[in-house]
Amino acid sequence: MEENDTNQMPILDVEIIKELWSKTYNKEGKPDWSHILPYYDDHIYFRDSIQEIRGIEAFKAMTERLSTRSKDLKMNIVNVVKQDNVIFMEWEMTIRFKKNPSSILYGSSRLTINEDGKIAEQRDYFDLWGDIFDNIPVFGKKYRKFMHRKFG
């Protein structure tokens, strides 16, 4: 495991990504990103299907909101590749909100690493509503039929 001289943390490679992103729980059994946050640059730019965030404080607040809203959250890292300063990972996130059944969100993330070895940009790609609606009897089928008719 190679270390980054500027911050004495292991350099983000395929194995480190798989290990870190697969561990989303703390000792109390709540989702927790504290072991991953040191790998993010203070000026992180994050974007997904729902939001656009700039800065580590806003990013931490987003992870705390997700932790508060979800009763159960697991990450399965399916594939990870790294080329130059870009890491691309495919994942399956199983999440359960308060009183709802678990849903699996299928997605991917593109991480851009800066010269200090930290994540400067993260872009997540996923179909939030489709993956959640698939778990609601009758409604999921109607949603998919609508999407196919309008966009397929």
ZINORJO-V494992 format. One record per backbone hydrogen bond with DSSP energy under -0.5 kcal/mol. NH is the residue of the N-H (numbers start at 1). CO is the residue of the C=O. If there is no record, write none. Layout:
nh->NH co->CO
nh->NH co->CO
//
This chain:
nh->4 co->9
nh->5 co->3
nh->7 co->4
nh->8 co->4
nh->11 co->2
nh->13 co->11
nh->17 co->13
nh->18 co->14
nh->19 co->15
nh->20 co->16
nh->21 co->17
nh->22 co->18
nh->23 co->19
nh->23 co->20
nh->24 co->22
nh->26 co->30
nh->29 co->26
nh->32 co->24
nh->36 co->33
nh->37 co->33
nh->38 co->34
nh->39 co->36
nh->40 co->37
nh->41 co->119
nh->44 co->41
nh->45 co->120
nh->46 co->44
nh->46 co->53
nh->47 co->122
nh->48 co->51
nh->53 co->46
nh->55 co->44
nh->56 co->42
nh->59 co->55
nh->60 co->56
nh->61 co->57
nh->62 co->58
nh->63 co->59
nh->64 co->60
nh->65 co->61
nh->66 co->62
nh->67 co->63
nh->68 co->64
nh->69 co->65
nh->70 co->66
nh->71 co->96
nh->72 co->96
nh->74 co->94
nh->76 co->92
nh->77 co->75
nh->78 co->76
nh->78 co->90
nh->79 co->90
nh->81 co->88
nh->83 co->86
nh->86 co->83
nh->87 co->111
nh->88 co->81
nh->89 co->109
nh->90 co->79
nh->91 co->107
nh->92 co->76
nh->93 co->105
nh->94 co->74
nh->94 co->92
nh->95 co->93
nh->95 co->103
nh->96 co->72
nh->98 co->69
nh->100 co->97
nh->103 co->95
nh->105 co->93
nh->105 co->103
nh->106 co->104
nh->107 co->91
nh->107 co->105
nh->108 co->125
nh->109 co->89
nh->110 co->123
nh->111 co->87
nh->111 co->109
nh->112 co->121
nh->113 co->85
nh->113 co->111
nh->114 co->118
nh->117 co->114
nh->119 co->39
nh->120 co->112
nh->120 co->118
nh->121 co->112
nh->122 co->45
nh->123 co->110
nh->124 co->47
nh->124 co->122
nh->125 co->108
nh->127 co->106
nh->128 co->126
nh->131 co->127
nh->132 co->128
nh->133 co->129
nh->134 co->130
nh->135 co->132
nh->136 co->133
nh->137 co->135
nh->139 co->137
nh->140 co->136
nh->142 co->138
nh->143 co->139
nh->144 co->140
nh->145 co->141
nh->146 co->142
nh->147 co->143
nh->148 co->144
nh->149 co->145
nh->150 co->146
nh->151 co->147
nh->152 co->147
nh->152 co->148
//
